[in-house]
Amino acid sequence: MSPYLEEKAFFNSSVPKRDWRQFFFLVFLAFFLFSLLSRTAEKIVLYYRMNQELRTLTLQEEKLHRELDFLRKERQYLEEDWYIEKLAREKLHLVKPGEILVRVIEK
């Protein structure tokens, strides 16, 4: 068979023609998949942000619980005379009558 006849036979072979319904189906499918992908990406980003916020709020909650425990202990101590005296000596630099206050100055 000559090359010309082979080429003619190739071009004359039946190539299935695509139906316009298939084309619209493929366009619809592509649009649907793109829409689904964009929504999923938005949800993933939202999930990541909310997860970050949850971690931040959890750390804040733990910090506030520690502070609340400290303040409860402080309140209990403030009901004790020895703690009030300790605070008066350390923070206000008060002394009892007859005591002498000595301050050490460091260079």
C-alpha positions as CSV (number, residue, x, y, z in Angstrom):
1,M,0.0,0.0,0.0
2,S,1.4,3.4,-0.9
3,P,1.9,6.1,1.7
4,Y,-0.8,8.2,0.0
5,L,-3.4,5.4,0.4
6,E,-2.5,4.9,4.0
7,E,-2.9,8.6,4.7
8,K,-6.3,8.6,2.9
9,A,-7.4,5.6,4.8
10,F,-6.4,7.3,8.1
11,F,-8.4,10.4,7.4
12,N,-11.4,8.5,6.1
13,S,-11.6,6.3,9.2
14,S,-14.6,7.0,11.3
15,V,-13.8,9.3,14.2
16,P,-16.6,9.5,16.8
17,K,-18.0,12.9,16.8
18,R,-18.8,14.4,20.2
19,D,-22.3,15.2,21.0
20,W,-23.1,18.7,22.3
21,R,-24.7,17.1,25.3
22,Q,-21.4,15.6,26.3
23,F,-19.7,19.0,25.9
24,F,-22.3,20.7,28.2
25,F,-22.0,17.8,30.6
26,L,-18.2,18.2,30.8
27,V,-18.6,22.0,31.2
28,F,-21.1,21.5,34.0
29,L,-19.0,18.9,35.6
30,A,-15.9,21.1,35.5
31,F,-17.9,24.0,37.0
32,F,-19.3,21.8,39.7
33,L,-15.9,20.5,40.6
34,F,-14.4,24.0,40.7
35,S,-17.3,25.2,42.9
36,L,-16.9,22.2,45.2
37,L,-13.1,22.8,45.4
38,S,-13.5,26.5,46.2
39,R,-16.1,25.8,48.9
40,T,-13.8,23.1,50.4
41,A,-10.8,25.4,50.3
42,E,-12.9,28.1,52.2
43,K,-13.9,25.5,54.8
44,I,-10.3,24.3,55.3
45,V,-9.1,27.9,55.8
46,L,-12.0,28.6,58.2
47,Y,-11.2,25.4,60.1
48,Y,-7.5,26.4,60.4
49,R,-8.4,29.9,61.6
50,M,-10.9,28.5,64.2
51,N,-8.4,25.9,65.3
52,Q,-5.9,28.7,65.9
53,E,-8.4,30.8,67.8
54,L,-9.4,27.8,69.9
55,R,-5.7,27.2,70.9
56,T,-5.3,30.9,71.7
57,L,-8.5,30.9,73.8
58,T,-7.5,27.7,75.6
59,L,-4.1,29.2,76.5
60,Q,-5.9,32.3,77.8
61,E,-8.3,30.2,79.8
62,E,-5.4,28.3,81.4
63,K,-3.7,31.6,82.2
64,L,-6.9,33.0,83.8
65,H,-7.4,29.9,85.8
66,R,-3.8,30.2,87.2
67,E,-4.4,33.8,88.0
68,L,-7.7,33.0,89.7
69,D,-6.0,30.3,91.8
70,F,-3.3,32.8,92.8
71,L,-5.9,35.5,93.7
72,R,-7.9,32.9,95.8
73,K,-4.7,32.0,97.7
74,E,-3.9,35.7,98.1
75,R,-7.4,36.4,99.5
76,Q,-6.9,33.6,102.0
77,Y,-3.5,34.9,103.0
78,L,-5.0,38.4,103.4
79,E,-7.2,37.1,106.2
80,E,-4.1,36.1,108.1
81,D,-2.3,38.6,110.4
82,W,1.2,37.3,109.6
83,Y,0.7,37.9,105.9
84,I,-0.6,41.5,106.4
85,E,2.5,42.2,108.6
86,K,4.8,40.7,105.9
87,L,3.3,42.9,103.2
88,A,3.5,46.0,105.4
89,R,7.2,45.3,106.1
90,E,8.2,44.4,102.5
91,K,6.0,46.7,100.4
92,L,5.4,49.7,102.6
93,H,8.7,49.5,104.6
94,L,6.9,49.8,107.9
95,V,8.5,48.7,111.2
96,K,7.1,47.9,114.6
97,P,7.7,50.4,117.4
98,G,11.3,50.0,118.7
99,E,12.6,48.4,115.5
100,I,15.1,50.2,113.2
101,L,14.8,50.0,109.4
102,V,18.1,49.2,107.7
103,R,18.3,49.6,103.9
104,V,21.1,48.0,102.0
105,I,22.2,50.0,98.9
106,E,23.9,48.0,96.2
107,K,26.2,49.6,93.7
